[in-house]
């Protein structure tokens, strides 16, 4: 087993003083491989910018500029996340959801 040790003791990550963000490890283990590259990228972005309830109100155009994607690719990526029950979307809001349990019937959120 590899022994863990800090590589940069002066740069240990801390929760942000403002905002709220995290990625559940289960996302990578159980969901990311079934998503498009753009959907994974968008999920990380939405998790980073959403509030403590998972809500964000960035427009597709703003997300496209920030992520250097075409707007239609943002829409397709979000649709992929909705189909996999990872986000809910009702313009102008997107909500990053708690991860669904595997094997449980998933809700279908309106796109």
Protein Blocks (a to p, Z undefined) as FASTA:
>chain_A
ZZdddfblmlcccddfedcddddfklmmmmmmmpcfklmmmmmmmmmmmcfkopacbdfk
lmmmmnopafklmmmmmmmmmmnopaccddfbdcddddddehiacddddZZ
